[in-house]
Amino acid sequence: MTRGRGEKKSDRRVTVSPRRRVSSKRAPLITLLTDFGTTDYFVGSVKGVILSINPAARVVDITHEIPPQDIEAAAFTLLAAYPSFPAGTVHVAVVDPGVGSTRRAILVEAAGQVFVGPDNGIFSYVYEAAPDIRVFEITNQKYFRKPVSSTFNGRDVFAPVAAAVSTGIKPSELGKQIRDPILLASLLPEKSGKGTVRGRIIHIDRFGNCITNITARELTEKMIADGAYLVAKGAKVNSFQNFFSEHGGRGRKVFGIWGSAGFLELAAKDKSAAKILKVKRGQTIDLRMPKAPQSA
């Protein structure tokens, strides 16, 4: 689905919230994560609005190459990226297929940071990772860019709100706290009565590595030493490595490896594990232990 972000000629008269005095302390940090790409004017417009309100802000691009309308990919990327940023960072995350509809605009306080974007599940994995969160529905249009385009809330709602927060505006000034944000499927693997842990592939990176939702809580070093293995679309994976070229050479052998985001990944040396296994995101992954030998 292609979403336009153009405006009618009658919409060309615009107003932007006035600049606010900013403290001389460390410049506020605002990150951007979108599916806008970089060939159009969208990212530049978002940055322009932020800097018009807070010229002292530092704007950092996490990525603008999330696949169009792919909320789950955005949720994973944000989860993997935000812990690298300092307390007080404001994250603008916009993958918004529901733009212009009745979906809510929200602000999330979590892990000492602030997240601004649509209420469509994009912050679900942050909710699970952070122990204490507060979610506010953004309703105070005083902080919006006028007029608000029904196709470009990233520029007209989320960017000016993030900039306002970076100048010291409190979340309570933007709207009321809510307790029912939209959630994606949980990252927690499922445990069966037969001792099997059923996980799934939550992301496939550009190298073809398959990031699963299995963590060291479900797969311990002792379990690996005792012969734990994975089954992905009928293929058995019973090799685990500490780094990609640990055993050298090339081949189609898929192995497990702990990724930088803290999840178990399925990988292959210089190959795409996703292509070898013929899997896609959402594919189930079973974690199993070898059966104990029957006594005579």
N, C-alpha and C positions, 0 to 999 in steps of 0.2 A: 504494500500500500504506500503510495506517495503522498506526502503531506506538504502542501504549500505553506509558505509563510509570508506571502505578499500582502499588500494592503491596498485599499481603494484610494483613489486620488483625494477623496474627502478626508482621509485619515492622515494626510501629510503634516498637518499642524500638530506638533507634539510638545509636551512639557516634561521636564525631568525634575525630580526632587532636588532642592537646592543643596549645595555642598555643605557638609557639616565639619566643624572644627575637629581635628583628629589629634590625639595625644602624641607627644614627641617620643613616646616609648616605641618599642619594636613595632614596625609597620605590620598591620594586620594581613593575614594570609588567607586568600580565597582560592579554592581549587575548582576546576571545571571538568566534568565528565559528561559527555553527550554522545549522541549518534549523529551529530550534525555534519561530520566530515570537515574538510578544510578547503573545499573548492568554492564554497559559496560565502555569502556575507554574514552568516549566522553567528559564528564564533566571534568575529570581530565586533559585531553589534553588541553582543553580551558583554564583552570586555569594555566597550565604550561606555555602556550604561554604568557599569561598576565604577569605572574610573571617573566618570562625571560626578558621581556622588561622593566617592572617597578616592581622591587622586593619590593618596598615600598607600593604598592597598597594593600588595604584591599578588599578582594573579598567576597561578600555576596550572598548566594543562595536565591532567592525569591522562586523558585520551579523548579524542573525538571520533574514534573509529569503532565504537560499539556498533554491531550490525543493526540496521534500522529496525526500530520498534522492539529490540530484543532486551526486555526488562531483566531477565535472568542473567544474561551476560553482564549487564550493567551492575546488578546486585553483587555478583561475584567479584568483579573488578574493583568495585568500591570497597568491599570487605578486605580484599588483598592489599589495597593501597592505603587506606586511611590510617592504620597503625604507624605508618612511617612519618606521619605529620605531627607537629607539636600541638600541645594543648592550646585551645583557642582558635584553631583553624576552622574556617567556614567552608563547607563543601557544597557546591551546587551540582546536583546530579539531575540531568534532564534527558530521559528517554521516555517519551510522553505520547503514546498513540491515542490517549484519551483527551488530548489538548482541545479546549473549547467546550468540553462536555461538563457534566456535573461533578466530575471527579475533583477531589479536594486538593488544594495546595497546602503543603505542610512544612513545618520546621521541627526537627528532631534534635534534642540535646542528648548526647551519649558519649561516654568515654572522654569527657572534657572537651568535646568538639561539637560543632553544630552542622547539621545537614539540612539542606533546603531543596525541595523538589516536589514532584507530584505524588499523591497518595495512591500508588498503583503496585506496591510491593517492592519498589526499587531499594528501600532501606531495610527489607526483611532480614537480611543476613547480619546487618549491623545490630538489629534488635536482639538477635540470638547471641551475638558475641559480647555485647556490652551488658553488664549486670544491672545497671540502673539507667532507664531512659525516660524522657518526657517528650510527648508529641503534642504539638500545637497546630490547629488549623489556622491557616493564614487568611484572614478576612478583612483586615484593616487596609482599605484601598488607598489610604493616605500615603502608603509607601510604594504604591505601584507607579509605573511609568504610564502616562496617559497619551493617547487612548490605548487601552489594552487590546491588542490583536487577539482574535480567537484562534489564531494559528501559530502564535509565537510567544507563549507564556515564559519561555526561557529568558527572553529579553525584557518583557514587560512586567513580569511578576517576580520570578525567582532571582534574577540578577539584581534588581533594585532592593529587594528584601535582604539578600545576602550582604549587599553593600551597607544597608542601614544597620544590620546587626554588627558589622565590622566597625561601625562608628560608636557602638555602645547601646543601641536600641535593644531593649529587653524582649524576649519572646512573648511575654504576657501583653506587650503593647501591640502585638501583631494579630492576636486572636486568642481563643480559649483553648485550654488543654483538652485533648481527646484521648480516649482509651480503646479505640477500635480501629487502628490503622489496618490497611489492607496487607495481607501476608501471603507470601509465596509458600510453597511446600517447605517443610522444615528441613534443615541440613542434617538433622540427626538420623543416622542409619537405623534400620529396624532389626530387632533381634527375634529370631524364631525359636520355638521350643526345642528344635533339634540341634541347637548350638551353632547355627549359621547366622552370621550377621549379613543382612542384605543392605548394601549401599547402592549408590548410583553415580554416574558420571555427571558432575555439575558444571564442567567447563572443558572445552578443548582449545588449547592455545594454538598459536600460529605455527608451531613446530609439530603439531599432531599429538602432543602429550595429553593424556586424558586425566584430568584432575577429578578425583573421586571425593565423596564426602566422608571417607574413612580417615580417622585421626589416630593418634597414638593411644587414645582411650580405648579404641576398639581393637587395635592391632599393636600389641606390645612386642618388645624385642625378644622376650621369652617365647611368645607365640611363634615368632618367625623362626627362632632356633628350634622349636619343637615341630616345625614342618608346616606351619600355616600356609595356605595358598589361596589364590583368587580364581574365580571362574567368571569370564566375561564372554557372553554370547557363545557359550559352549567351549571356549578355549581356556585351558588351565595355565595360570601364571604362578609359578612357584619359585621364581628367582627374584632376589631383592638386592639392590645395589646402593652404594653410598654416593656415587656420582656417575654421570652418564657413560664415561669411557673407562669405567673401572676394570672391565675385562678385555678392553681393547677390541680391535677388529670391527668389522661390519656384519650385518646380518638382520634377519627378520625376527630375532628373539625378543619378545616383550618381557620387560621386568618391572618390578615395583620400585619406586624411589620416593623418598620424602621430599615434597616440593617446598619452595620458599614460603608458601602461604600456610604451611602447616598441615596440608592434606596429602594423602597417599596418591601418587600419580602412576599411571601406566605409561611406560616410555619404551623407546627402541633406539639403539645407537644409530644416529644419522638417518633415521627413518621416522615415518609417521605411525605411531602406535594405533591411532584411530583408523588409518587405512588398513593396516595389517589385520586388526580385529574386526574391521567393518562395523564400527560402533558410532553412535551419535550421542549428543548430550541427552541425558535422561535414561540411557541404557543402564539396566540393573547390573550390579556387581556383587557376587556372593563371596564372602570371606568364610573359609572353612578350615577346620583342623582335620588332620588325618585320623582315620578311625583307629581306635586302640585295638591291638591284636587280641583275638578271642583266646581265652585260656583253654588249655586242653582239657 
